[in-house]
Amino acid sequence: MKANFSLSKKQLLPPVLTSGALKWIALITMFIDHIGAIILEKGAISAYNQGLSSAFSYDTSVFLSKLDFFIRQIGRISFPIFCFLLVEGFYHTSNRKKYALRLFLFACISEIPFDLCFRGKILEFSYQNVMFTLLIGFLTMWAIEILKEILGIIPAVLGILTGFLFHADYNWKGIVLILVLYVFYFYPVEKTIAGCLALYWEATACLAFIPINLYNHKKGNGPKYFFYFFYPVQLLILFLIRYALFGLPAMS
């Protein structure tokens, strides 16, 4: 389906960022967030709380705890941008089946390093990685478009319920945000307001709407599938760094 993108030319901010630039902002802030979550929270801070010999001193641990809070706030910016880019991909992709299959494939690939980092096992099914959240959101948008109008409410509800029951990263709240960005795609003011309301639980994530509103609707440069590979690879690397520093195979 080709959407009418003439309406999307309305801008709240100067259109200076391509989708490639948005991807880099999301990737960098995600990586910063994961340093805090994996290396600091589930590494240095956890090692100190457990009294392990590999733990840093009290003063260092306190400093890292404060640093972690700052790092995680920066990292909140990444998820809304990824959700926005997902909606962009939904409207622009020439093959939605391949897009969904790609999300599913890399969601499965990412699950092992994700579980090692956050759940302490090679595979664990109480909490899934964010690729599954994006996949559920994509399929929900697709189903809404097929059913349209009033019937579209049904897949929207089912998508949110799936996010809740499946326990993917950001769970049902992530699906709600994706649907907000989808519904208000052509309306930047409403999209920004509704998006910030959908992020009530993570106020600093609203800062993501600054780069989102700087988007110029151009693709830009960058490796097409880099994010898909980067996500599981950086999780595995951070897990190995944590293991080398603290001897913690994983912390649940």
C-alpha positions in Angstrom: 0.0 0.0 0.0 1.3 3.5 -0.9 0.3 6.0 1.7 -0.4 9.7 1.0 2.7 11.3 2.3 1.8 14.9 1.4 0.3 15.4 4.8 3.5 14.2 6.5 5.4 17.3 5.2 4.1 19.3 8.2 7.0 19.8 10.5 7.3 21.0 14.1 11.1 21.4 13.8 13.4 21.9 10.9 13.6 18.7 8.8 17.4 17.9 9.0 17.6 14.3 10.0 17.3 11.3 7.7 16.1 7.9 8.8 19.7 6.8 8.7 20.6 9.5 11.2 17.7 8.5 13.4 18.9 4.9 13.4 22.3 5.9 14.5 20.9 8.0 17.4 18.7 5.0 18.4 21.6 2.6 18.2 24.0 4.7 20.2 21.5 5.5 22.9 20.5 1.8 23.1 24.1 0.8 23.5 24.6 3.3 26.2 21.5 2.0 27.9 22.8 -1.5 27.7 26.1 -0.6 29.2 24.2 0.7 32.3 21.9 -2.3 32.5 24.4 -5.1 31.8 27.8 -3.8 32.9 26.8 -1.6 35.8 23.5 -2.8 37.2 23.9 -6.5 36.6 27.7 -6.4 36.9 29.4 -3.9 39.2 26.5 -3.0 41.4 25.3 -6.6 41.6 28.8 -7.9 42.4 29.0 -5.3 45.3 25.6 -6.2 46.7 26.6 -9.8 46.7 29.9 -9.1 48.4 31.9 -10.8 45.6 35.7 -10.6 45.6 35.5 -9.1 42.1 33.4 -6.2 43.4 34.7 -2.6 43.4 35.1 -0.5 46.5 32.1 1.1 48.2 33.0 4.6 46.9 33.4 3.3 43.4 30.2 1.3 43.6 28.3 4.4 44.8 29.7 6.5 41.9 28.8 3.8 39.4 25.3 3.6 40.8 24.9 7.4 40.2 26.4 7.1 36.8 24.1 4.2 36.0 21.0 6.4 36.6 22.3 9.1 34.2 23.2 6.5 31.6 19.8 4.8 31.7 18.1 8.2 31.3 20.0 8.7 28.1 19.1 5.2 27.0 15.4 5.9 27.3 15.5 7.8 24.1 16.2 4.8 21.9 13.0 2.8 22.1 10.5 5.5 20.9 12.8 6.1 17.9 12.9 2.4 17.0 9.1 2.4 17.3 8.9 5.4 15.0 11.2 3.8 12.5 9.2 0.6 12.6 6.1 2.6 11.6 8.2 4.2 8.8 9.2 0.8 7.6 5.6 -0.4 7.7 4.5 2.3 5.4 7.5 2.2 3.1 8.5 -1.4 2.8 7.8 -3.1 -0.6 7.4 -6.5 1.1 5.8 -6.7 4.5 6.0 -10.5 4.7 9.8 -10.3 4.3 9.9 -7.4 6.9 8.0 -9.4 9.4 10.0 -12.6 8.7 13.3 -10.6 9.2 12.0 -9.3 12.6 11.0 -12.8 13.7 14.4 -14.3 12.6 16.5 -11.8 14.5 14.2 -11.9 17.5 14.9 -15.6 17.7 18.7 -15.0 17.2 18.7 -12.3 19.8 17.0 -14.3 22.5 20.0 -16.3 23.7 22.3 -13.3 24.3 19.3 -11.3 25.7 18.6 -14.1 28.2 22.3 -14.5 29.1 22.4 -10.8 29.9 19.1 -10.3 31.8 17.9 -13.7 32.9 20.9 -15.9 33.7 20.1 -18.7 31.3 20.8 -19.6 27.7 17.0 -19.7 27.0 14.3 -18.5 29.4 10.8 -17.6 28.4 9.4 -15.3 31.1 10.8 -12.2 29.4 11.6 -11.7 25.7 13.8 -9.3 23.8 12.6 -6.1 22.2 12.6 -7.5 18.7 9.5 -9.5 19.6 7.9 -6.3 20.8 8.6 -4.7 17.4 7.3 -7.8 15.6 4.1 -7.8 17.6 3.6 -4.1 16.8 4.3 -4.7 13.1 1.8 -7.5 12.8 -0.8 -5.5 14.8 -0.5 -2.6 12.4 -0.8 -4.9 9.4 -3.9 -6.6 10.8 -5.5 -3.2 11.6 -4.9 -2.1 8.0 -6.5 -5.3 6.6 -9.6 -5.0 8.8 -9.8 -1.2 8.8 -12.1 1.2 10.7 -14.2 -0.2 13.5 -13.0 -3.8 13.0 -9.4 -2.5 13.4 -10.0 -2.1 17.1 -10.0 -5.9 17.4 -6.4 -6.5 16.3 -5.3 -3.4 18.3 -6.7 -4.9 21.5 -5.3 -8.3 20.6 -1.9 -6.8 19.9 -1.8 -5.0 23.3 -3.0 -8.2 25.0 -0.3 -10.2 23.2 2.3 -7.8 24.4 1.1 -8.2 27.9 0.9 -12.0 27.9 4.1 -12.6 25.9 6.2 -10.5 28.3 8.4 -9.0 25.6 10.6 -6.0 26.5 8.4 -2.9 27.2 5.4 -5.4 27.1 1.9 -3.9 26.3 3.2 -0.4 26.8 5.5 -0.8 23.9 2.6 -1.9 21.7 0.5 1.0 22.8 3.3 3.4 21.8 3.7 1.8 18.4 0.0 2.1 17.7 0.0 5.7 18.8 2.8 6.5 16.3 0.8 4.5 13.7 -2.5 6.2 14.2 -1.1 9.7 14.4 1.6 9.2 11.7 0.5 12.1 9.5 -0.2 14.5 12.4 3.0 15.6 14.1 1.5 17.7 16.9 -1.0 15.0 17.9 1.7 12.3 17.5 4.0 14.1 19.8 1.4 14.8 22.5 -0.1 11.3 22.4 3.3 9.7 22.2 4.4 11.6 25.4 1.2 10.6 27.1 1.9 7.0 26.2 5.3 7.3 27.7 4.0 8.6 31.1 5.9 5.7 32.8 9.2 6.9 31.3 9.2 10.7 31.1 12.7 11.1 29.8 11.8 8.9 26.8 9.7 11.9 25.5 13.0 13.6 24.5 13.0 11.1 21.6 10.4 13.3 19.9 13.0 16.0 19.4 14.9 13.9 16.8 11.7 12.3 15.6 10.3 15.8 14.7 13.6 16.7 13.0 13.0 13.8 10.5 13.1 14.9 6.9 11.4 11.8 5.3 14.6 10.8 3.5 16.4 7.5 3.8 20.0 8.7 4.1 23.0 6.4 4.2 23.8 3.4 6.3 24.0 -0.3 6.1 20.5 -1.7 5.6 20.6 -4.6 8.1 23.2 -3.2 10.5 20.7 -2.8 13.4 19.5 -6.4 13.1 23.0 -7.7 13.5 24.1 -5.0 16.0 21.4 -5.8 18.6 22.4 -9.4 19.4 26.1 -8.9 18.8 26.4 -6.0 21.3 24.4 -7.9 23.9 26.8 -10.9 23.6 29.9 -8.6 23.8 28.6 -6.8 26.9 27.8 -10.1 28.5 31.4 -11.4 27.8 32.8 -8.1 29.2 30.7 -8.5 32.4 31.8 -12.1 32.8 35.5 -11.1 32.4 35.2 -8.3 34.9 33.1 -9.8 37.6 32.8 -13.5 36.9 29.0 -13.2 36.7 27.7 -15.5 34.0 24.4 -13.6 34.2 22.2 -12.1 36.8 18.4 -12.6 37.0 
